[in-house]
Amino acid sequence: MYVANRLVIPNLKQSDLPRFATGEIKLDTLTKEYISKNLEFQYIVVESSEEAYRLESKARSGVTFGQSPLLNPL
């Protein structure tokens, strides 16, 4: 939902609104397209859930990549 709220909805045009009402376009579809075209994923394999939570906390606080993420910061 964060991607839709923060990145997709703000870029909608007034002319898109009636197309939602008719079902011609759907927010889920636009969000999936946005993710596919504009975002990338990274992952790392860790030994334990504790290690995963620690790494997540560092990433969300900006330590891992040198900046806080746009989505899901601490």
Phi, psi and omega in degrees: 000330180299319180298315179297311184294318187270331189240327185269305184302316180300340181261004177291151177259155177305325181292344178284332187303313178297332180290332173292318182298325181274349182086005179297322175232154180228145180299321178301317180295313179298322180293315178299319178296317180299312180300314182298321185274332192239345185241158175227160183243148174229149176212162177218142178270129179236168185277335186211163177293327178300315178295321179297316179295322179296315179295318178299316180299317178297317180295315182293334180272353178098358183291314187297315185249006178080007176201151177287144179288153176294319181256133178061045173287168176291000000 
